[in-house]
Amino acid sequence: MKYSMRFVLMVLAVVVIAAFAACAEGDVEVAPTVAPTATAEPTATATPEPTVEPTPVGPDLSRFADVPEIVDPTNYGWPRSVETTEGVITLDAPPEKIHSLSLGHTEILAALMDFERLSAVYSFFVDEEQSNIAGLSADHNMIGFDPEEVVALEPDVIVASRFTNADTVALLNGAGNLVVRAALENSALGNVPNILLIGYLIGAEAEAVALVEDIEARMEVISDLLPGGDKPRVLSISKFTSVFAAGSGSTEGGIIEQAGGINAAADSGIEGHLQVSVESIAAINPDVIIVPQPLEGADLFIEELVSNAALADVPAVKNGEVHYVLPKYHTTLSHWNVRGIEQLAGLLYPEAFAGVTFEDFSSWPDYGVGSE
Amino acid sequence: MLVFVGGDGAGGGSSGVSGPPSGSVLKRVGGGALVLGAATIVMVIVASAVGPFNIPISHTVSTLLDLIGIGDSAAKPTERAIIQSIRLPRIFLAFLVGSALGISGGIMQGLFRNSMADPGIIGVSSGGATGAVAAIASGASTVSTLFLPLFAFIGSGVAMAAVFLIASTGGRFSMMTLLLGGIAVGSFLGAITTATIVLTDNLSVQRQIIFWIAGGMDTARWESVRIAAPIIVTGALIAVFVARDLNLLLVGEDEARALGVRVTLVRNTLLVTASLITGAAVAFSGIIAFVGLIVPHVVRLVVGADHRVLLPLSALAGGLFLLIADTAARVVLSPAELRVGILTALIGAPFFIYLLVRNRTRLSI
């Protein structure tokens, strides 16, 4: 009986010790739930920064919902699909080697990704007067115009434009390449869906949104500063043996209208680029003439215009408003034509744009997350 | 489809073809020249009056009269400048080029006894095109406005010399070798032109070449007229001067020789003359299709095959035709322009087909 009592006392003692231990462990578990509470008021402390991470602001992916070529605008993973006139293509992973058949698309790609991802460039990309990526292209792999050379590069995806020959696209498709035929528009904001499509295609959504926002901000500055009232009639002409005027539907015409001018050639019924005579210039009677062609020929042409007696009464000639403008800003179909709009707006409305400095567009990695 | 030119007899047959200028010949030349001259004067006034810039007809007429020393111009300074420095040089150049192509087409059709021959048959136009392409591709055309026509004229001359050398190989000149050599040289030079277009990566160069080949008068200046006129007028006068001997050559070289014609001299003079005036025309206008082929053909249908009548009237008719075509090219898309070479082919080809069908029996084809 005496051993029984001792056993009972020992059991009781163990139970009490266990209960105590259990209570002690319960205190440990409670502690973490208290801790966040204690740190939940960092703004009231003197050192909040190290303890709170700012929420990263991602690209506004809702922008991609308006791009009709994106098959599933909720899918930002891989594989992803786009549908252009060449049909639906699906990329299983971000394309590492990209080939572009047009200068305009290459200029856009240069803003969205490392230029090294471009499989090759063409010789006219290095022309500093016509190309906005001449410097980047100078030391790059250069190929000729034979589609065989493109196939040999084994690109993951090929970007064609609406100007690319259908046979070339068929050949590249037939050789097993993935070809996307993307648009190129002559209006700055019209190109936004195109830039977003290219960004989505190569997995550079953040860069594409950043570039688009840059374009929109620049265009907003221009529209805010453009004065109301009468608009000047602007004629864009170039002389390559014969004289050509840029009418409706041309890149130059789009730039003129977005810079707050009236495209005088379009106003006179000219569509696209058509040959005109010196007499036609007198008949069109523009307030401003711009000459977007290589400087070597432009100098001679401007001299011819200002010294021609038949043009002496044309307001542009009479008022000294015949200007050379950089062809690479006025003939490109990429976002770089915004630079043409900015320069021309400054030329047409010097007072409104006095003190405003426009800068060139950046190339990757200055846009978005590409710099990581 | 070969046609023996000498025998069609249209408009008077071969009667008196080999004799000295008779009263009949002078009458026919004079009558034709009167009609074509009057039409040309009317067309000069019309072409001076129309264009993208609106100028009242009274201002145009008074300016034209003022320029020949009658009365004073009522035109404003700009109107006068447009008529005087833009429209008139273009009118004169169009007439000169058309005349050159018309008369050289007549010479070539006579020499080759083939009404399908045209001024470019011995590669002169292709040579001019290659020269022009060299000026455009090398950038020389941007240095001076004269370099492009100069290069084109040199190209025509080199092509002509090459074809003559080929035809004279072995010390014996052959018209058949000249024709085939001309086709071969023309094809070779055409390939160079095409290769330049295809291989250049400069889009503006491509565009310039294509436009130049399509032919046009838009670069006309008084300077162009001053350079082209002496070559073309001198060539035309030489051709008319030896037209009688060309008539005799149509009968056959041996027969002509028997009648006292210095066959080699006459043939070479006519070939060189036709080539030079074609070269001068091509240099300032580019390649203009159909004028050299269709104009002598039409004139022959009206006045017959006597080259003493055919050649001067082909010159006048060619000038008038190209003046009409160029005026249409200036106004049809106004204020834009159409290349005149496109228009001459668009007008010329259907008209030529119509004539062929209509005169099939008479032409023995």
Interface residues (C-beta under 8 A of the other chain):
Chain A: Y122 S123 F124 D127 S238 F240 T241 S242 V243 A245 G247 A265 S268 G269 I270 L274 Q275 V276 S277 V278 E279 S280 A282 A283 I284 Q293 P294 E296 G297 L300 N308 A309 A310 A312 D313
Chain B: G51 P52 F53 N54 K76 P77 T78 A81 I82 S85 I86 R87 I136 G139 S141 T142 L148 D201 N202 L203 S204 R207 Q208 F211 W212 G216 D218 T219 R330 L333 S334 P335 A336 E337 L338 R339
